[in-house]
């Protein structure tokens, strides 16, 4: 459990452990499970990969929701939860970049997914370092880097965009072209939110340091 929510999502893990290799759907296990299906050249590969990603995102959200609702958060969970989120997103972005979608637009613009992926992963690495530094300083600096609504919108658009992009790897899906376009647009919006939220955090830190 990430935040000590009474083992509720552990029930989901019991089902997840039936997956080949015993990898559950918890976010820190998700990259390994996702890799098992991502490169499968079969009709069920994209569906299984998308299902793993959605299950990981939903169980992570449920875990956090129950922890907040029942006031069962832990210090370790507060540390590990954002790490798991970042790992889940980064792993999926890397996988998508290694095997671009079968769409004409990617043939003309092979860097289309690479640019927002670098922005998102780079932001997360930078923000992790900043938060670690702020935690050592304590006080108002720690408060300045607390998660805000902008960060939540960033995470939401990331999850939706990645779900769409994973799903549209199924070439038999009708209207795949439109879905690919919407997924790419959402990913760029997410990248913009990621960079902008980093700027906002840096401004808050600067304000605290100048006080």
LINLINTA-V623617 format. One record per pair of residues at least 24 apart in sequence whose C-alpha atoms are under 10 Angstrom apart, sorted by the first residue. I is the first residue (numbers start at 0). J is the second residue. If there is no record, write none. Layout:
i = {I:I}
j = {J:J}
//
This chain:
i = {0:0:0:0:0:0:0:0:0:0:1:1:1:1:1:1:1:1:1:1:1:1:1:1:1:1:1:1:2:2:2:2:2:2:2:2:2:2:2:2:2:2:2:2:2:2:3:3:3:3:3:3:3:3:3:3:3:3:3:3:4:4:4:4:4:4:4:4:4:4:4:4:4:4:5:5:5:5:5:6:7:7:7:7:8:8:8:8:8:8:9:9:11:11:11:12:12:15:15:15:23:23:23:24:24:24:24:24:24:24:24:24:24:25:25:25:25:25:25:25:25:25:25:25:26:26:26:26:26:26:26:26:26:26:26:26:26:26:26:26:27:27:27:27:27:27:27:27:27:27:28:28:28:28:29:29:29:29:29:29:29:29:29:29:30:30:30:30:30:30:30:30:31:33:33:33:33:34:34:34:37:37:37:37:37:37:38:38:38:41:42:42:42:42:43:44:44:44:45:45:45:45:45:45:45:46:46:46:46:46:47:47:48:48:48:48:48:49:49:49:49:49:49:49:49:50:50:50:52:52:52:52:52:52:52:53:53:53:53:55:55:55:56:56:56:56:56:59:59:60:78:81:81:81:82:82:84:84:85:85:85:85:85:85:86:86:87:88:88:88:88:88:88:88:88:89:89:89:89:89:89:90:91:91:91:91:91:92:92:92:92:92:92:92:92:92:93:93:94:95:95:95:95:98:99:99:100:100:100:100:100:100:100:101:101:101:101:101:101:101:102:102:102:102:102:102:102:103:104:104:104:111:111:112:112:112:114:114:114:115:115:115:115:115:115:115:115:115:116:116:116:116:117:118:118:118:118:118:118:119:119:119:119:119:119:119:119:119:119:120:120:121:121:122:122:122:122:122:122:122:123:123:123:125:126:126:126:126:126:129:129:129:129:130:133:138:139:139:139:139:140:140:140:140:140:140:140:141:142:142:142:143:143:143:143:143:143:143:143:143:144:144:144:144:144:144:145:146:146:147:147:148:149:149:149:149:149:149:150:150:150:150:150:150:151:151:152:152:152:152:152:153:153:153:153:153:153:153:153:153:153:153:154:154:154:154:155:155:156:156:156:156:156:156:156:156:156:157:157:157:157:157:157:157:157:157:158:158:158:159:159:159:160:160:160:160:160:160:161:161}
j = {25:59:62:63:66:73:75:76:79:80:25:26:27:59:62:63:66:72:73:74:75:76:77:78:79:80:81:83:59:62:63:64:65:66:67:70:71:72:73:74:75:76:77:78:79:80:62:63:65:66:67:69:70:71:72:73:74:75:76:77:61:62:63:64:65:66:67:68:69:70:71:72:73:76:62:65:66:69:71:62:58:61:62:65:57:58:59:61:62:65:58:62:54:55:58:55:58:51:54:55:51:54:55:50:51:52:53:54:55:56:57:58:59:51:52:54:55:56:57:58:59:62:83:87:51:52:54:55:56:57:58:59:80:82:83:84:85:86:87:88:55:59:79:80:82:83:84:85:86:87:55:83:86:87:53:54:55:56:83:86:87:88:90:91:55:86:87:88:89:90:91:94:90:87:90:91:94:90:91:94:91:94:95:98:165:168:94:97:98:169:168:169:170:171:169:166:168:169:164:165:166:167:168:169:170:165:166:167:168:169:165:166:91:162:165:166:168:161:162:163:164:165:166:167:168:162:165:166:87:88:91:158:161:162:165:158:159:161:162:83:84:87:84:87:88:158:162:83:84:84:131:123:127:146:123:127:154:158:119:120:123:124:127:154:120:123:158:116:119:120:123:154:157:158:161:116:117:119:120:121:123:120:116:161:162:164:165:116:117:119:120:157:161:164:165:186:117:120:165:161:164:165:168:168:164:168:164:165:167:168:169:170:179:167:168:169:170:175:176:179:167:168:170:175:176:179:180:176:176:179:180:183:187:183:186:187:186:187:190:183:186:187:188:189:190:191:193:194:186:187:189:190:190:187:189:190:191:193:194:153:157:186:187:189:190:191:192:193:194:190:193:193:194:190:193:194:195:196:197:198:193:194:197:197:193:196:197:200:201:197:200:201:204:200:204:207:203:204:207:208:200:203:204:205:206:207:208:204:203:204:207:199:200:201:202:203:204:205:206:207:197:199:200:201:203:204:200:196:200:196:200:196:192:193:195:196:197:199:189:192:193:195:196:197:192:193:188:189:192:193:196:185:186:188:189:190:191:192:193:194:195:196:189:190:192:193:185:189:182:184:185:186:187:188:189:190:192:182:185:186:187:188:189:190:192:193:185:186:189:185:186:189:184:185:186:187:188:189:185:186}
//
